[in-house]
C-alpha cells in the first residue's frame, strides 16, 4: 500500500492525448466488464482533468469512479477517490465541500487503520480549516499529521507537511517558527528535487520576506515562479541565483502551473501596494484576477477582490473600492464567505465617514 493516497492521479502536465488514451482503455474495460479497471481509469482521467484545472470534468470522472468502487466494495479505493474529490474542491475554493470530503475520507482511513493516509487527510483538512479561519482546529490537525509524517519519513508528503505548517505559522504571525519549518521544507525539497513543491516553497518564502518588509527578497521569490527562465532579463538574474533555483525555474515553467503563477502575481500585486507602487499593483492584481476567473478558483478570486478594495482605498478612490466590494460580496455569497465581504464593505464605509456603521459591520465580521 503506497503512502501517497493520490497515487491514481495522473502526473502533472498530462496532455489531451493522455485523456484520449485513457478513454480508449476505458472502452475496452467496459466491453470486458472489468469494474475495478474502469474505476481506476476513470480516476486517472479525473487526475488529468484536475491537473489542467478543469474542475467540473475532474469531479464527474472521480464521482463515476467512486460509484464503481462502491459497487466492487473496495473501501480503500473509495477513500482514495473521496480524498481526490476533496482536493478538487480545495483547489477551486469550495472550502465547505472540501472539508466535508476530507472528513469523510479521514473516517474511512481511520477505520482501515491506514496511518499514512490518515496523516495526509488530517494535513489537508488542517489546510482547509486554516483557509476558513478555524485556526485552533487547523493547528491541531497539522501538528498531528506532521508528527506521523516525520516518523514515517515519507516523501514528498513530509515536505508538504513542513510547508503547510510554515505557512500556518506565518498566518498567525509567528515568523520565527515559520522560517524554521520553511527551512526544513527547503532542505528536503532541494534534496529530493521535487519541482512542484519548489513552486509553493518560493511563494511561501516570498510571503515570509514580505511580512518582514524585505520587499526586494520577496519580489525575487515571487518572480521565480512567474518569469520565463529563457528571457534575457531572467538569464541575467540567474547569474546571482543558486544553481538549484535556476533549475527549479526552468522546471516550474515546464510544469505550466498557471494557478501557482497567478497566486504569485497576486502576491506581487500586494507587494507593490505596500511599496505604494499602485500602478504596478493594479496591473498585477488584474492579471491574477483574470487567471483565477478563467481557472474557476473562487477562493482566490475573492482574495483578489479584497486586495483591490484595499488598493483603491489606499488611493482614496472610494467609488471603485465600493464597486470591488460589491463584486466581492456577490462572489462571497455564492460560497458562503460572509466574513470577507462584510469586512471589505466595513472598510469602505470607514473611509467614507460612515464610522459607526463600519464599526458595527467589523464587529459582525469578527464574530464570523
LODO-359500 format. One record per atom (N, C-alpha, C): residue in three letters; x, y, z. Coordinates in pm, whole numbers, plus 50000, padded with zeros to 5 digits. Layout:
<sites>
ALAXYZ...
</sites>
This chain:
<sites>
UNK500854988150000UNK500005000050000UNK500895012450000UNK500745021149904UNK501585032949895UNK501125043549993UNK502115051350043UNK501805061750140UNK501025073150078UNK501345076249956UNK500685087649891UNK499345083349837UNK498265087949899UNK496935083249860UNK496445089749732UNK497285098149675UNK496915104249547UNK497565096749431UNK497915083949454UNK498715076549356UNK497975074149225UNK496655074649224UNK495925072249100UNK495835084549013UNK496285095949065UNK496225108148984UNK497275107648875UNK496945112648758UNK497935113348651UNK498975123748685UNK500165122448630UNK501235131748659UNK500915145548605UNK501565155648670UNK501355169548628UNK501725171148481UNK500905178748408UNK501225181448268UNK500685171248171UNK499725163348211UNK499125153648119UNK498495160848001UNK498615155447884UNK498075161747763UNK496705156247729UNK496075162747633UNK494785157747585UNK494905143747529UNK496075140947470UNK496305127547415UNK496235117047525UNK496715120447646UNK496685111047757UNK495245108047797UNK494415118247801UNK493005115947832UNK492375107047726UNK492715109847601UNK492185101647492UNK492615087147505UNK493865084947542UNK494365071247560UNK493615064147673UNK493405071547781UNK492685065747895UNK491255062047854UNK490635070447774UNK489255067747733UNK489175055547642UNK490175053647558UNK490215041547475UNK490355029247563UNK491215030247663UNK491395019147756UNK490095016447831UNK489375027247865UNK488125025847938UNK487085018147855UNK487025020947725UNK486085013947638UNK486344998947637UNK487634995247636UNK487994981047639UNK487564974547771UNK487754981847880UNK487394976448010UNK485884975148026UNK485144984647969UNK483684983847972UNK483224971547895UNK483854969147780UNK483484957447698UNK483764944347772UNK484834944247852UNK485184931947924UNK484454930648057UNK483804941548100UNK483064940948226UNK483924942248350UNK485134947448334UNK486064948848446UNK485744961848522UNK484954960648629UNK484534972648703UNK485694979348776UNK486564971348837UNK487714977148908UNK488634984648813UNK488864978648698UNK489704985248599UNK489084998248550UNK487774998048527UNK487075010248484UNK487215021248590UNK487055017248717UNK487135027048825UNK488515033448831UNK489565025348815UNK490925030548820UNK491205040048705UNK490755036548586UNK490995045048469UNK490215058048480UNK488975057248529UNK488185069448550UNK488875078648650UNK489495072748752UNK490245080648848UNK491445087448783UNK492125080148693UNK493255086048621UNK492805097448531UNK491665095748466UNK491105106448382UNK490775118648468UNK490195116248586UNK489905127248678UNK491175134648717UNK492255127148738UNK493525133448772UNK494055142148660UNK493905137548536UNK494345145448420UNK493575158648413UNK492265157848432UNK491445170048427UNK491795179448542UNK492025173748660UNK492385182148776UNK493705189348753UNK494655182348691UNK495955188548664UNK495845200048565UNK494775199948485UNK494565210848388UNK493525220748439UNK493135219448568UNK492205228548633UNK490815228048571UNK490455216948510UNK489105215148456UNK488295208048565UNK487885216248662UNK487335210948785UNK486075202448765UNK485135207348686UNK483875200048670UNK484075186548604UNK484925186148502UNK485215173348437UNK485935163848533UNK486825169448615UNK487525161148713UNK486535155148813UNK485625163348863UNK484645158348960UNK483725147848899UNK483345149848774UNK482485140048706UNK483185126548698UNK484455126648657UNK485205114048644UNK485425107548780UNK485785115548879UNK486015109949013UNK484725103949070UNK483605110649051UNK482335105449105UNK481915092549036UNK482175091748905UNK481895079248833UNK482805068048885UNK484065071448910UNK485005061748966UNK484545057149104UNK484115066549186UNK483665063249321UNK482465053749318UNK481535056149228UNK480345047549219UNK480735033149186UNK481725031549098UNK482175018049062UNK482905011349177UNK483725018949250UNK484415013149366UNK483415009049473UNK482325016349485UNK481265012549579UNK480604999549536UNK480464997649405UNK479884985049355UNK480804973249383UNK482104975349368UNK483054964349389UNK483344962049536UNK482964971649621UNK483214970149764UNK484634973449806UNK485384980249721UNK486774983949754UNK486754996649838UNK486764994949969UNK486625006250060UNK487835015450056UNK489025009550048UNK490235017750046UNK490255026949924UNK489935021649808UNK489915029949687UNK488785040149691UNK487685036749760UNK486645046749780UNK487205058849856UNK487955055949962UNK488535066850042UNK489525074949960UNK490335068049879UNK491275075049791UNK490545084749699UNK489475079949641UNK488735088049544UNK488045099749611UNK487475097549728UNK486865108549803UNK487915118949837UNK489105114349872UNK490215123449901UNK490535132049779UNK490585125849662UNK490875133249539UNK489765143449507UNK488525139549536UNK487415148749518UNK487595160849610UNK488025158249733UNK488275168949829UNK489365178449779UNK490405172949718UNK491485181249664UNK490965190749556UNK490065185849473UNK489495194349367UNK488705205749430UNK487865202549529UNK487095212849597UNK488005223149663UNK489115218249722UNK490045227449788UNK490685236749686UNK491135231249574UNK491825239349473UNK490895249549407UNK489625246049392UNK488695255449328UNK488115265349429UNK488395263349559UNK487985272849660UNK486675269849729UNK486125257949707UNK484875254149775UNK485255247349907UNK485525255550008UNK486095250450132UNK485125241850212UNK483845244850205UNK482855236850279UNK482815222650225UNK482705221450093UNK482685208150031UNK484015200850053UNK485115208350047UNK486435202350067UNK486555196550207UNK486155204350307UNK486255199550445UNK485385187150466UNK484175187350409UNK483265175850423UNK483895163250363UNK484475164550243UNK485055152850176UNK486315148050247UNK487145157250296UNK488345152950370UNK487945145750498UNK486925150750567UNK486455144050689UNK485915130150658UNK485215129050546UNK484655116050506UNK485765106150476UNK486775110350400UNK487895101350369UNK488675098050495UNK488825107750585UNK489575105350709UNK488905094550792UNK487585094850804UNK486865084650882UNK487105070750826UNK487085069650695UNK487295056450633UNK488725051750657UNK489695060550638UNK491095056850660UNK491335052850805UNK490655059650898UNK490815056051040UNK490235042251066UNK489115038951003UNK488535025451019UNK489445014750961UNK490195018350856UNK491115008950793UNK492495008950860UNK492695018150955UNK493985019751022UNK495105022350920UNK494795030250819UNK495775033850715UNK496515046350761UNK497555044250840UNK498225055250911UNK498745066350819UNK499495063050711UNK499995073950624UNK498855082050562UNK497785075150526UNK496645081850464UNK495895090650564UNK495835086050689UNK495215094050794UNK495975107250809UNK497305106350807UNK498135118250822UNK497895128150708UNK497815123250586UNK497605132150471UNK496215138550474UNK495235130550515UNK493875136050523UNK493805146850631UNK494465144450745UNK494475154450852UNK495205167150807UNK496315165350737UNK497085176950691UNK496245185750599UNK495605179550502UNK494805187250406UNK493555193250469UNK492955185950562UNK491815191550635UNK492265203550717UNK493455202550776UNK494005213750852UNK494225225950765UNK494715223850642UNK494935234950549UNK493605241750515UNK492575233750492UNK491255239250458UNK490685247050576UNK490815241650696UNK490285248550814UNK491045261650838UNK492365261550809UNK493125273950820UNK492595284350722UNK492335280050599UNK491795289150498UNK490425294350539UNK489685286450616UNK488355290350662UNK488395298750788UNK489595300450845UNK489725308550965UNK489585300851095UNK489475287551090UNK489355279351210UNK490765275251255UNK491475284751312UNK492925283251332UNK493275273051440UNK492545272651551UNK492875263151658UNK492735248751610UNK491615245851542UNK491415232351489UNK492445229051382UNK492775238851300UNK493765236751194UNK495115233151252UNK495555240551353UNK496875237951412UNK496955224051474UNK495885219851539UNK495865206551599UNK496015195751493UNK495275196851385UNK495345186851277UNK496715186951209UNK497245198751181UNK498555199551116UNK499645193651205UNK499575196251335UNK500585190951428UNK500515175751434UNK499295170351443UNK499125155751447UNK499655149351319UNK499335155351206UNK499775149751078UNK501295150251066UNK501885161351108UNK503335163051092UNK504115153051176UNK503625150151296UNK504295140251381UNK504375126651312UNK503275122651249UNK503235109751180UNK504145109951057UNK504065120650980UNK504885121550858UNK506365121650891UNK506745128151001UNK508145128151043UNK508585114051084UNK507715106851152UNK508045093251193UNK508185083951073UNK507365086150971UNK507405077750851UNK508515081950756UNK508865094850756UNK509865099850662UNK509415098850518UNK508095099350497UNK507535097550362UNK507755110050278UNK508255107950155UNK508485118950062UNK507545117449942UNK507005128349888UNK507225142349927UNK506255147350034UNK505535138050097UNK504495142150191UNK505045150050308UNK506245146150359UNK506835153450471UNK507195167650429UNK507695169450306UNK507985182850254UNK506725191350257UNK505625185650210UNK504355192950206UNK503875196250346UNK504125187250441UNK503745189650580UNK504495201350640UNK505815201950615UNK506605213250665UNK506135226350601UNK505835225950472UNK505335237850404UNK504025242650465UNK503115233150488UNK501805236650544UNK501945242850682UNK502805237050764UNK502995242450899UNK503695255950895UNK504665257350803UNK505355270150789UNK504405281250751UNK503525278450656UNK502575288650612UNK501535291550720UNK501185281250798UNK500255283550909UNK500885292951012UNK502145290251048UNK502835298751146UNK502945313051096UNK503155314550967UNK503205327950909UNK501835334650919UNK500775326850897UNK499405332050903UNK499085337551042UNK499575330751146UNK499245335051282UNK500295344851338UNK501235349151253UNK502195359451293UNK503425354551365UNK503695341551358UNK504885335951424UNK505985334051319UNK506685344951288UNK507685344651182UNK508865335651210UNK509255334651337UNK510415326451372UNK510145311751343UNK508995306751389UNK508665292651363UNK508365290351215UNK507785300351150UNK507535299051005UNK508845297050931UNK509835304950964UNK511145303750900UNK511765290050927UNK511585285051049UNK512125271951086UNK511535260850999UNK510205260550989UNK509555249850912UNK509845251250762UNK509895263650712UNK510195265450570UNK511625261450538UNK512545263250633UNK513925258950610UNK514025243750606UNK513235237050692UNK513185222350686UNK512625217650552UNK511575224350508UNK510975220850378UNK511985223050266UNK512685234350271UNK513635237550164UNK514725226950153UNK515255222750268UNK516315212550267UNK515855199750200UNK514665195150237UNK514165182550182UNK513755184050035UNK513155195350001UNK512675197249864UNK513855197749766UNK514915204649802UNK516085205149714UNK516815191749711UNK516755184449822UNK517415171449826UNK516705161449736UNK515365161849737UNK514595152549656UNK514325157849516UNK514605170949495UNK514415177449365UNK512955176149318UNK512015177849413UNK510595176649379UNK510085190249334UNK509985192149203UNK509765205249145UNK508425211949181UNK507285204849179UNK506035211749211UNK506035218449348UNK506695212249447UNK506735218349579UNK507695230049585UNK508665230649494UNK509545242349490UNK508755254949457UNK507775253449371UNK506935264849336UNK506235270149461UNK505665261149541UNK504985265249664UNK505965270949765UNK507175265149770UNK508195269949863UNK508585284349832UNK508835287349705UNK509225300949668UNK508145310949708UNK506885307149686UNK505795316249722UNK505725318449872UNK505895307549950UNK505875308750095UNK507035317150145UNK508225315250086UNK509365323350126UNK509145338050093UNK508475340549979UNK508145354249944UNK507225360550046UNK506225352950093UNK505295357950194UNK506045361150323UNK507015352750358UNK507795354950480UNK508625367850469UNK509295369450356UNK510075381750334UNK509165394050335UNK507985392850273UNK507075404150265UNK506595408050405UNK506315398050489UNK505875400850626UNK506945408350704UNK508215405650672UNK509335412450738UNK509735425250666UNK508935428950564UNK509185441050484UNK510525440650410UNK510955428650375UNK512125427050289UNK511605425650146UNK511245436850089UNK510495436949965UNK511305431549846UNK512575434749840UNK513365430149727UNK513475414949726UNK513735409249846UNK513835394549855UNK512485387949824UNK511395394149872UNK510065388749845UNK509775388749696UNK510105399849630UNK509845400749486UNK510605390149408UNK511835387649448UNK512635377349380UNK511995363549394UNK511515360649516UNK510875347649539UNK509635346049452UNK508785356249447UNK507565355349366UNK507895354049218UNK508875361649174UNK509185361749031UNK509845348848985UNK510375341149078UNK510935328149040UNK509875319248978UNK508625321849011UNK507535313548960UNK506805319848843UNK507125332448809UNK506335339248708UNK507115342548582UNK508435343348591UNK509215347248474UNK509605335248389UNK509755337548262UNK510255327448170UNK511775326848187UNK512325315248231UNK513765314448256UNK514595316248130UNK513965315848012UNK514735317347889UNK514885331847847UNK514185341047916UNK514245355047877UNK515595360947916UNK516115370747839UNK517415376947870UNK517455382748010UNK516345389248054UNK516335395248186UNK516535384848294UNK515825373448278UNK515915363248382UNK517245355948377UNK517815354048258UNK519115347648248UNK520165356048319UNK520035369348311UNK520955378148379UNK520815376648530UNK519565375748579UNK519345374048723UNK519865360648770UNK519825350548683UNK520275337248721UNK521735337148761UNK522535346448711UNK523955346848745UNK524155348748894UNK523185354948959UNK523285357649102UNK522495347449184UNK521855338049118UNK520995328549189UNK521695315149210UNK521215307849308UNK521705294449334UNK521375285349216UNK522245275749189UNK522045266549076UNK520715259249088UNK520365255349211UNK519105248049230UNK517915256849193UNK518005269649224UNK516915278849191UNK516755279849039UNK517895280748968UNK517845281748823UNK517165269348763UNK517525257848816UNK516955245348766UNK515455244848796UNK515075249648916UNK513665249448955UNK512845258748867UNK513435270048831UNK512715279448745UNK512325273148614UNK513305266548551UNK513035260348421UNK511965249648434UNK512055241748541UNK511075231048559UNK509695236648590UNK509645247148673UNK508345253148707UNK507655258248583UNK508445263848490UNK507855268748365UNK507315257148283UNK508075246148280UNK507625234548201UNK506365228448261UNK506225229348395UNK505035223748458UNK503785231748424UNK503985244248382UNK502865252948343UNK501775253248449UNK502185255148574UNK501215255748684UNK500625269748691UNK499605272148610UNK499035285548597UNK498385290448725UNK497885281248809UNK497285285348935UNK498335291349027UNK499485284649040UNK500545289849125UNK501125302749069UNK501255303548937UNK501745315848874UNK500815327548908UNK499505325148899UNK498535335648930UNK498625339649076UNK498835330049164UNK498955333349306UNK500195341749334UNK501275338849261UNK502475347049277UNK502245361149222UNK501495362349114UNK501165375549061UNK500345383549163UNK499425376649231UNK498655383449333UNK499555388749444UNK500505380349488UNK501415384649593UNK502305396049547UNK502715395849422UNK503485407149367UNK502635419849367UNK501335418349341UNK500445429849346UNK500325435449486UNK500225426549585UNK500165431149724UNK501475438049763UNK502585432149718UNK503885437749748UNK504025451849690UNK503625453549565UNK503685466749501UNK502795476749576UNK501655471849627UNK500775480649703UNK501465485549830UNK502145476549900UNK502865480450021UNK503965490649991UNK504545489449871UNK505605498749829UNK505025511549769UNK503675512349768UNK502945523849714UNK503145525649563UNK503475514749497UNK503545514949350UNK502185510149300UNK501195518949306UNK499815515049285UNK499535510949140UNK500235517049047UNK500015513448906UNK500445499048880UNK501615495348929UNK502095481648911UNK501215471848987UNK500775475949107UNK499915467349187UNK498625464049113UNK498005474349054UNK496755472148981UNK496965462748863UNK498055464648790UNK498335456048675UNK498505441448717UNK499255439148824UNK499495425448873UNK498195419048921UNK497435426648998UNK496195421049053UNK495175418148944UNK495115426648843UNK494195424048732UNK494605411648654UNK495905409648636UNK496385397448571UNK495985385248651UNK496215385848781UNK495885374548867UNK494385371748865UNK493575382448872UNK492115380848873UNK491625374048746UNK492165378348632UNK491765372248505UNK492085357448503UNK493275353848552UNK493665339748555UNK492785331748649UNK492535336948768UNK491695329848865UNK490285327748812UNK489745337948746UNK488405336648690UNK488375326148580UNK489405325948499UNK489485315948392UNK489585301848448UNK490335300348559UNK490535287248620UNK489385283148710UNK488505292548742UNK487395289248831UNK487825287748976UNK488905294649013UNK489425293849150UNK488725304349236UNK487555300849287UNK486665310649351UNK487275317049474UNK487955309149556UNK488535314549679UNK489605325049645UNK490385322449542UNK491425331849500UNK490815344449440UNK489695342949368UNK489005354649313UNK488575363949427UNK488015358149533UNK487605366049649UNK488785373449709UNK489925366549721UNK491115372849779UNK491565384849697UNK491535383649563UNK491965394849479UNK490995406449488UNK489705403849493UNK488735414649510UNK489025422249640UNK489355414749745UNK489675421249872UNK490935429749856UNK491935424649783UNK493155432449757UNK492815445349682UNK491915444349586UNK491555456049505UNK490805466549589UNK489985461749682UNK489335471049774UNK490395479049850UNK491385471849904UNK492455478449980UNK493255488049892UNK493505483849767UNK494275492149676UNK493575505349647UNK492285504649615UNK491555516849581UNK491355525749703UNK491185519549821UNK491095527649942UNK492395534949969UNK493515528249943UNK494815534549963UNK494985546749873UNK494325546449758UNK494375557749664UNK493215567449685UNK492395564649790UNK491235572949822UNK490225573349707UNK490185562449630UNK489205561149523UNK488045552849579UNK487175559549655UNK486135552449728UNK485085546149637UNK484845552449524UNK483845547149431UNK484265533549379UNK485505532549331UNK485985519649278UNK486155509449390UNK486505514049507UNK486615504749620UNK485275498349650UNK484215506249649UNK482885500749676UNK482425491749562UNK482825494949439UNK482495486149326UNK483125472449346UNK484395472349387UNK485085459649411UNK484465452149529UNK484075459649632UNK483445453349748UNK482125446749710UNK481395453149619UNK480125447449573UNK480355434549494UNK481375434649407UNK481725422549333UNK482165411549429UNK482935415549531UNK483385405849631UNK482185399849703UNK481205408449736UNK480005403749805UNK479285393049724UNK479115395649594UNK478405385949509UNK479135372649504UNK480465373349488UNK481255361049481UNK481235353649613UNK481355361249723UNK481405355049855UNK480095348349890UNK478985354449853UNK477675348749886UNK477485335149819UNK478075333249702UNK477945320349632UNK478555308949712UNK479605312149789UNK480315301849865UNK480085302850015UNK479315312750057UNK479045314250199UNK480175320850276UNK481035328450206UNK482145335250274UNK481675348950324UNK480775348950418UNK480165361550461UNK481195371150519UNK482115366050599UNK483055374850668UNK483895383350576UNK484315377950461UNK485195385150371UNK484545398150322UNK483305397150271UNK482735409250212UNK482245418950319UNK481835413750435UNK481435422750544UNK482615431350585UNK483785425350597UNK484975432950636UNK485315443250529UNK485235439250402UNK485585448450294UNK484625460250288UNK483325457350302UNK482345468150299UNK482515477450419UNK482875471550533UNK483105479750651UNK484285489050629UNK485325483950565UNK486485492450536UNK486085503950445UNK485245501250347UNK484775511750257UNK484015522550335UNK483125518350423UNK482335527950499UNK483205536250593UNK484245529850648UNK485135537050738UNK485825548550665UNK486145546350538UNK486825556650461UNK485865567050403UNK484585564650419UNK483615574450368UNK482795580450482UNK483455581050601UNK482905587750719UNK481655581050777UNK481395568650736UNK480285561350798UNK480845552950913UNK481485559551008UNK482285552751109UNK481465543251195UNK480315547551239UNK479505539051327UNK479075526251256UNK478635527751132UNK478215515951055UNK479405506851028UNK480555512651003UNK481755504650978UNK482105496451101UNK482085502651219UNK482415495651341UNK481435484151366UNK480175486751341UNK479145476451359UNK479415464451270UNK479755466951143UNK479975455951050UNK481285448751079UNK482305455951128UNK483555449351166UNK483335439951283UNK482465443851376UNK482145435051488UNK481445422451440UNK480585423751340UNK479925412051279UNK480975403051217UNK481935409151147UNK483005401451083UNK483805393551186UNK484145400051296UNK484955393351399UNK484205381651459UNK482875382851471UNK482085371651525UNK482015360051429UNK482125362951294UNK482065352251194UNK483395345251180
</sites>
